[in-house]
Amino acid sequence: MGMGALLVRLYTEPLVDLVRALSEDDRLSEWFLNMETLPLPSRATELGGMATQMQAAGEDAALVNALTLLARPTLFAAACEALRELRR
């Protein structure tokens, strides 16, 4: 596997796993989707806070890192779209 493919796999698989986990919990899904209305700095703070809680709880480091990546607006929008698709 080339370096580019490895990087894509390292970042996309945890993001997909995270969105799947969110889709399985109505409360978490609503929390996540409601962040669309927040200003970007507030959303980043909220995501960072959740990442800190997950890390403290001993959650998988890849999932914690995936959550922090969602501070990027394009990744967050894609995750919201995927979450809505999974919830249908």
N, CA and C atoms as a LAMMPS dump frame, in Angstrom:
ITEM: TIMESTEP
0
ITEM: NUMBER OF ATOMS
264
ITEM: BOX BOUNDS ff ff ff
-5.0000000000000000e+02 5.0000000000000000e+02
-5.0000000000000000e+02 5.0000000000000000e+02
-5.0000000000000000e+02 5.0000000000000000e+02
ITEM: ATOMS id mol type element x y z
1 1 1 N 0.856 -1.179 0
2 1 2 C 0 0 0
3 1 3 C 0.896 1.235 0
4 2 1 N 0.616 2.159 -0.91
5 2 2 C 1.402 3.378 -1
6 2 3 C 1.108 4.327 0.151
7 3 1 N 1.971 5.318 0.313
8 3 2 C 1.821 6.276 1.412
9 3 3 C 0.495 7.028 1.326
10 4 1 N 0.115 7.456 0.114
11 4 2 C -1.149 8.178 -0.043
12 4 3 C -2.337 7.332 0.367
13 5 1 N -2.355 6.08 -0.075
14 5 2 C -3.452 5.176 0.28
15 5 3 C -3.472 4.911 1.773
16 6 1 N -2.308 4.794 2.363
17 6 2 C -2.232 4.575 3.808
18 6 3 C -2.8 5.763 4.571
19 7 1 N -2.451 6.974 4.151
20 7 2 C -2.973 8.168 4.816
21 7 3 C -4.492 8.269 4.681
22 8 1 N -4.994 7.995 3.488
23 8 2 C -6.447 8.025 3.293
24 8 3 C -7.117 7.015 4.215
25 9 1 N -6.566 5.824 4.282
26 9 2 C -7.147 4.782 5.134
27 9 3 C -7.08 5.169 6.611
28 10 1 N -5.971 5.74 7.038
29 10 2 C -5.817 6.131 8.439
30 10 3 C -6.843 7.178 8.86
31 11 1 N -7.206 8.056 7.929
32 11 2 C -8.14 9.126 8.267
33 11 3 C -9.588 8.767 7.962
34 12 1 N -9.844 8.068 6.88
35 12 2 C -11.245 7.828 6.513
36 12 3 C -11.905 6.732 7.337
37 13 1 N -11.202 5.666 7.614
38 13 2 C -11.829 4.585 8.374
39 13 3 C -12.32 5.044 9.742
40 14 1 N -11.518 5.77 10.518
41 14 2 C -12.036 6.252 11.808
42 14 3 C -13.206 7.232 11.648
43 15 1 N -13.183 8.06 10.597
44 15 2 C -14.297 8.972 10.368
45 15 3 C -15.574 8.196 10.064
46 16 1 N -15.464 7.176 9.23
47 16 2 C -16.619 6.334 8.904
48 16 3 C -17.121 5.631 10.159
49 17 1 N -16.214 5.091 10.954
50 17 2 C -16.608 4.422 12.203
51 17 3 C -17.315 5.392 13.143
52 18 1 N -16.813 6.608 13.226
53 18 2 C -17.415 7.609 14.099
54 18 3 C -18.829 7.953 13.647
55 19 1 N -19.016 8.173 12.366
56 19 2 C -20.351 8.511 11.852
57 19 3 C -21.311 7.344 12.066
58 20 1 N -20.837 6.138 11.873
59 20 2 C -21.688 4.963 12.13
60 20 3 C -22.105 4.905 13.594
61 21 1 N -21.161 5.157 14.485
62 21 2 C -21.482 5.15 15.916
63 21 3 C -22.502 6.238 16.257
64 22 1 N -22.33 7.418 15.687
65 22 2 C -23.295 8.499 15.916
66 22 3 C -24.676 8.111 15.423
67 23 1 N -24.737 7.422 14.297
68 23 2 C -26.027 7.057 13.707
69 23 3 C -26.803 6.065 14.564
70 24 1 N -26.112 5.351 15.421
71 24 2 C -26.752 4.337 16.254
72 24 3 C -27.303 4.889 17.559
73 25 1 N -27.089 6.166 17.807
74 25 2 C -27.552 6.789 19.057
75 25 3 C -28.287 8.086 18.712
76 26 1 N -29.596 8.099 18.943
77 26 2 C -30.401 9.274 18.587
78 26 3 C -29.914 10.544 19.268
79 27 1 N -29.552 10.443 20.541
80 27 2 C -29.109 11.624 21.283
81 27 3 C -27.818 12.183 20.69
82 28 1 N -26.871 11.308 20.4
83 28 2 C -25.608 11.763 19.816
84 28 3 C -25.804 12.294 18.396
85 29 1 N -26.68 11.651 17.643
86 29 2 C -26.965 12.132 16.287
87 29 3 C -27.516 13.546 16.322
88 30 1 N -28.471 13.777 17.196
89 30 2 C -29.074 15.109 17.305
90 30 3 C -28.041 16.138 17.771
91 31 1 N -27.224 15.766 18.74
92 31 2 C -26.175 16.661 19.23
93 31 3 C -25.263 17.075 18.065
94 32 1 N -24.849 16.074 17.306
95 32 2 C -23.924 16.327 16.219
96 32 3 C -24.558 17.199 15.14
97 33 1 N -25.744 16.837 14.701
98 33 2 C -26.403 17.582 13.631
99 33 3 C -26.782 18.996 14.063
100 34 1 N -27.089 19.184 15.329
101 34 2 C -27.418 20.524 15.825
102 34 3 C -26.213 21.46 15.801
103 35 1 N -25.022 20.903 15.749
104 35 2 C -23.826 21.754 15.691
105 35 3 C -23.694 22.488 14.355
106 36 1 N -24.476 22.076 13.36
107 36 2 C -24.433 22.779 12.073
108 36 3 C -24.809 24.248 12.224
109 37 1 N -25.631 24.555 13.204
110 37 2 C -26.098 25.929 13.386
111 37 3 C -25.108 26.785 14.168
112 38 1 N -24.099 26.158 14.74
113 38 2 C -23.134 26.9 15.552
114 38 3 C -22.118 27.627 14.673
115 39 1 N -21.639 28.764 15.13
116 39 2 C -20.508 29.398 14.444
117 39 3 C -19.299 28.454 14.5
118 40 1 N -18.428 28.545 13.519
119 40 2 C -17.285 27.63 13.446
120 40 3 C -16.456 27.552 14.729
121 41 1 N -16.133 28.685 15.37
122 41 2 C -15.342 28.574 16.602
123 41 3 C -16.08 27.807 17.711
124 42 1 N -17.383 28.02 17.815
125 42 2 C -18.166 27.311 18.833
126 42 3 C -18.23 25.822 18.52
127 43 1 N -18.386 25.491 17.25
128 43 2 C -18.421 24.088 16.847
129 43 3 C -17.089 23.413 17.176
130 44 1 N -15.984 24.097 16.869
131 44 2 C -14.661 23.533 17.156
132 44 3 C -14.477 23.314 18.653
133 45 1 N -14.98 24.242 19.466
134 45 2 C -14.901 24.1 20.923
135 45 3 C -15.71 22.899 21.385
136 46 1 N -16.902 22.754 20.844
137 46 2 C -17.774 21.63 21.207
138 46 3 C -17.142 20.293 20.818
139 47 1 N -16.616 20.219 19.621
140 47 2 C -15.962 18.989 19.167
141 47 3 C -14.717 18.689 20.002
142 48 1 N -13.961 19.738 20.32
143 48 2 C -12.771 19.549 21.156
144 48 3 C -13.125 19.06 22.548
145 49 1 N -14.205 19.583 23.098
146 49 2 C -14.653 19.136 24.417
147 49 3 C -15.059 17.678 24.415
148 50 1 N -15.779 17.277 23.366
149 50 2 C -16.181 15.874 23.264
150 50 3 C -14.959 14.986 23.075
151 51 1 N -14 15.426 22.281
152 51 2 C -12.772 14.649 22.075
153 51 3 C -12.02 14.47 23.394
154 52 1 N -11.981 15.52 24.192
155 52 2 C -11.317 15.441 25.498
156 52 3 C -12.026 14.44 26.404
157 53 1 N -13.355 14.464 26.411
158 53 2 C -14.126 13.514 27.215
159 53 3 C -13.889 12.076 26.753
160 54 1 N -13.874 11.885 25.44
161 54 2 C -13.65 10.544 24.897
162 54 3 C -12.256 10.04 25.258
163 55 1 N -11.274 10.928 25.151
164 55 2 C -9.9 10.545 25.477
165 55 3 C -9.796 10.168 26.951
166 56 1 N -10.421 10.963 27.819
167 56 2 C -10.393 10.686 29.252
168 56 3 C -11.089 9.363 29.58
169 57 1 N -12.086 9.006 28.783
170 57 2 C -12.821 7.763 29.006
171 57 3 C -12.1 6.557 28.4
172 58 1 N -10.949 6.801 27.764
173 58 2 C -10.171 5.708 27.199
174 58 3 C -10.685 5.208 25.859
175 59 1 N -11.447 6.054 25.154
176 59 2 C -11.942 5.673 23.834
177 59 3 C -10.769 5.504 22.865
178 60 1 N -11.028 4.809 21.799
179 60 2 C -10.035 4.552 20.761
180 60 3 C -9.441 5.873 20.264
181 61 1 N -8.124 5.959 20.265
182 61 2 C -7.433 7.186 19.861
183 61 3 C -7.773 7.585 18.422
184 62 1 N -7.989 6.619 17.554
185 62 2 C -8.331 6.939 16.164
186 62 3 C -9.686 7.64 16.086
187 63 1 N -10.646 7.218 16.914
188 63 2 C -11.95 7.877 16.932
189 63 3 C -11.852 9.283 17.51
190 64 1 N -11.032 9.436 18.531
191 64 2 C -10.822 10.763 19.115
192 64 3 C -10.205 11.692 18.072
193 65 1 N -9.208 11.208 17.356
194 65 2 C -8.58 12.017 16.306
195 65 3 C -9.574 12.341 15.194
196 66 1 N -10.425 11.382 14.85
197 66 2 C -11.44 11.621 13.816
198 66 3 C -12.372 12.745 14.244
199 67 1 N -12.733 12.752 15.503
200 67 2 C -13.623 13.802 16.002
201 67 3 C -12.96 15.172 15.885
202 68 1 N -11.687 15.249 16.181
203 68 2 C -11.003 16.541 16.076
204 68 3 C -10.879 16.991 14.618
205 69 1 N -10.772 16.039 13.686
206 69 2 C -10.716 16.392 12.264
207 69 3 C -12.007 17.056 11.79
208 70 1 N -13.107 16.765 12.472
209 70 2 C -14.398 17.314 12.063
210 70 3 C -14.524 18.806 12.342
211 71 1 N -13.513 19.398 12.938
212 71 2 C -13.507 20.861 13.083
213 71 3 C -13.321 21.521 11.716
214 72 1 N -12.859 20.758 10.736
215 72 2 C -12.73 21.281 9.365
216 72 3 C -14.121 21.32 8.74
217 73 1 N -14.552 22.478 8.274
218 73 2 C -15.932 22.619 7.781
219 73 3 C -16.316 21.624 6.684
220 74 1 N -15.417 21.337 5.758
221 74 2 C -15.785 20.418 4.677
222 74 3 C -15.97 18.99 5.19
223 75 1 N -15.121 18.58 6.116
224 75 2 C -15.27 17.24 6.693
225 75 3 C -16.528 17.164 7.55
226 76 1 N -16.808 18.228 8.291
227 76 2 C -18.011 18.242 9.121
228 76 3 C -19.261 18.141 8.243
229 77 1 N -19.306 18.904 7.159
230 77 2 C -20.463 18.869 6.258
231 77 3 C -20.637 17.477 5.651
232 78 1 N -19.545 16.859 5.26
233 78 2 C -19.621 15.506 4.699
234 78 3 C -20.107 14.507 5.742
235 79 1 N -19.642 14.655 6.966
236 79 2 C -20.075 13.759 8.041
237 79 3 C -21.565 13.934 8.321
238 80 1 N -22.054 15.169 8.307
239 80 2 C -23.488 15.415 8.52
240 80 3 C -24.306 14.767 7.417
241 81 1 N -23.86 14.912 6.189
242 81 2 C -24.572 14.311 5.06
243 81 3 C -24.609 12.79 5.194
244 82 1 N -23.475 12.197 5.532
245 82 2 C -23.409 10.748 5.706
246 82 3 C -24.294 10.297 6.863
247 83 1 N -24.298 11.053 7.942
248 83 2 C -25.124 10.707 9.104
249 83 3 C -26.606 10.724 8.739
250 84 1 N -27.01 11.732 8.009
251 84 2 C -28.413 11.789 7.579
252 84 3 C -28.777 10.591 6.697
253 85 1 N -27.867 10.206 5.828
254 85 2 C -28.107 9.041 4.964
255 85 3 C -28.267 7.778 5.805
256 86 1 N -27.412 7.6 6.785
257 86 2 C -27.485 6.402 7.629
258 86 3 C -28.748 6.352 8.486
259 87 1 N -29.264 7.514 8.836
260 87 2 C -30.451 7.571 9.699
261 87 3 C -31.748 7.376 8.935
262 88 1 N -31.717 7.373 7.614
263 88 2 C -32.944 7.201 6.822
264 88 3 C -33.47 5.808 6.928
